[in-house]
Amino acid sequence: MLIPFQPKKRTLQELKQLILGLTMACPFDQTNPTSCQLCEFRKLDLKERFQWTSRLTLEEAETIWANHEQCMLTREDMTHHEGPAELNGHNHSTRHANP
């Protein structure tokens, strides 16, 4: 019998650390796609990004992380079907908040 996949429940601190890492660049291709929910945050200096992530609530952090995971799955799936050139400019996540 197969057990359904259940994503790991992360603590707020873990999510904040992961999201801070995401504000450096997209882990998919190390760029800053304009369609990314974190595009504008990547333009801030490191201190401002750190301050922003430190203020995230658990709900906000979980939403940002879920959007990121969905985007990564979508982009990975698209590379198998279309190729990387077609990924540019596609909106694969919902913008979450303003910096």
PESUL-V169833 format. One record per pair of residues at least 12 apart in sequence whose ideal C-beta (glycine too) atoms are under 6 Angstrom apart, sorted by the first residue. I is the first residue (numbers start at 0). J is the second residue. D is the distance in whole Angstrom. If there is no record, write none. Layout:
I;J;D, I;J;D
//
This chain:
11;57;5, 11;60;6, 14;60;4, 14;64;5, 15;52;5, 15;55;6, 18;52;5, 18;63;6, 19;52;5, 21;37;6, 22;37;6, 22;40;5, 22;41;6, 22;48;4, 27;74;5, 34;89;6, 34;90;4, 36;66;5, 36;92;5, 36;94;5, 36;95;5, 39;98;5, 40;98;5, 43;98;6, 63;95;5, 66;92;4, 66;93;6, 70;91;4, 70;92;4, 73;91;5, 74;86;6, 74;91;6
//
